[in-house]
Amino acid sequence: MDVRLVQLLGSFITARSQYSLSRLEYAMQHGEEAAPPVIDRLLEPSERALREEWPSLESQLEAAIDYVKNLERNRTSRGGRDESFRWLQRSVRELDQYARAIRWVMTVSENETER
């Protein structure tokens, strides 16, 4: 397995843990709203995980991105400084950056293999 993928997957796993904490904090601060979507754990940075778990995680991440975008659109009505929202927003952005990098490395690796 490509070393870059192992490193990116390790970073994604760490960022996903931060997302879980930010999700919990946001849900506690805003109990009247639906909680942010769950993003499952990636059990290990391996080829098996990429084949079996990654597609589902990408879908879950898309749901989290949509959730945050919806909150951003309605942010003006919320008013005040909401640190739990900002932490959730940062966590989702970080996950998205790692996911995009993982997808890019996977695509490049597949193209190199086909040659």
C-alpha positions, 0 to 999 in steps of 0.5 A: 500500500502506498505510504502516502495513503497510510499516512493520510488514512491515519490523519483521517482517523485522527480527524474523525475522532475530533469530529466525533467530539465536536459533534457531541459538543454541538449536539449537547449545546443544541439539543433542540436540533437534530444532531450532526450525522455520524461518521463511522470509524475507519478501523485501520489504514489498510487496503481492505479498509479502502475497498470495504469501508471507504465508500460508506465513509465518503457518503457519511462525510457528504452528509456531514458537509451538507449538514454544516452547509445548511447550518451556515445558510441559517447562521444569521438567525442563530446570532451570537458567537457559537464556538461549538458550531465553529469547532464542528465546521472546522472538523468537517472541513479537515475531514473533507480535505483529507478525504479529497487527498485520499481520493486523489492519491487513490486515483493517481495510484490506480492510473499508475497501476494501469500503465 
